[in-house]
Amino acid sequence: MSTLGPVVGYRRGSVDLHPPGLPTACRAHIWERSRLEWHSRDGGDPLRLLCDFLASHGVQLEDVSGSRSVIDRSVCGAAVLLSPPSVTASPAPGVPAMVAVVYEHRHSVGMELARRPGAVRGPWTPSWTPGEHAAAVQEVREAIGRGDVYVVNLVGHTSAPFGGDPRPALSRVASLPGARYGGVLHGEGWWVASASPETLVEVAGGRAITRPIKGTRPATPEGRAELLASAKERAEHVMIVDLERNDLSRVARTGSVRVDELFAIRRWSGLWQAESTVSAELADGVGLAELLAAVWPGGSVTGAPKRAAVDVATRLEPVGRGPSMGAFGWIGHDRTGRPVVDLGLSIRTVAVAGGRAHLWAGGGIVWDSDPAAEVAEAAAKTAPLKRALSQKLGQPLSGGRGAG
């Protein structure tokens, strides 16, 4: 574990990069004050370490239920990256399992020197073949048949050689259409970029909100109609919504959990996806660590029951999930001093480290999942990311149909 001084400030140059969730008003006026980088080998509770580090810089989050805190007004907030707990080694071990970067307001910002724009320099190498992926889907179906689980999210990984300055490519990733949590964070020798559309947890005014996504089809009129009509996708989606309701109930005022929107269709890049909104009024005294312990990792990337689903996925997935399927976003306070949490689920997430670009993608498996269709869905989710990482600076992103 390392607590570091400033490593990199926010820079404005030919490519704008900023962490996801950074308030728009702060984008031209922040500079890195300090950061904490934690690897699982360091030991300790990452959630507790995160909260203690933020508190030491004036971001007090012992109570996120809506009470005002005395804060250091020079601090804007903190970018946070949380990898999901894993016993399987990450294919990108140089990326810390937890990062917190505290930013302060400062009007003098630096400029980055131009470097050779980077891109993928070779073929993508998956950590499992389509046949192995399909076989894993079948094993999940057998576990469901035994009654071990109801739904399991299986995640695969692929990587490719990457050379040059990663900033232009990662800026394209973060700018993909539908990227609610588009942003970039980096440290010594590693970069993480997200185009995530999914909210893990948002807190404002004492109310916690999560927006689980389950159900994917090509972004065509036919795909939208098929997604809306799919009994399989709706059943899987509702199971995850129920899981999220249960997670929020652990930190909510009694009777305050509600489903504000169910199975709404949203667009991400070339895909339709089904999204719901679940919210709850937080109980008095709920702190950030307690809130994250309840909702992280997100139910849409684990399955149900959560612990059993994680056990099945861990046994079947070829490599660890690294920084994907975790949390990536912003933590701070609003102008009145109330805590603000805005963390995306780090799906559609890219890591560049050790001369390689890494992608992860998967989907929820239920009893009537078709193995070939699940393999195709994972490929559809990575396709826009691969294009963004492979294009030259200034080349427009293609929209695409079907798997785009």
Buried (B, 14 or more C-beta within 10 A) or exposed (E): BEEEEBEBBBBBEEBBBBBBBBBEEBBEBBBBBBBBBBBBEBEEEBBEBBBEBBBEBBBBBBBBBBBEBEBEEEBBBBBBBBBBBBEBEBBBBBBBBBBBBBBBEBEEBEEBEEEEBBBBBEEBEBBBEBEBBBEBBBBBBEBBEEEBBBBBBBBBBBBBBBBBBBBBBBBBBBBBBBBBBBBBBBBEEBBBBBBBBBBBBBBBEBBBBBBBBBBBBBBBEEBBEBBBEBEBBBBBBBBBBBBBBBBBBBBBBEEBBEBEEBBEBBEBBBBBBBBBBBBBBBBEEBBBBBBBBBBBBBBBBBBBBBEBBBBBBBEBBBBBBBBBBBBBBBBBBEEEEBBBBBBBBBBBBBBBBBEBBBBBBBBBBBBEBBBEEBBBBBBBBBBBBBBBBBBEBEEEBEEBEBBB
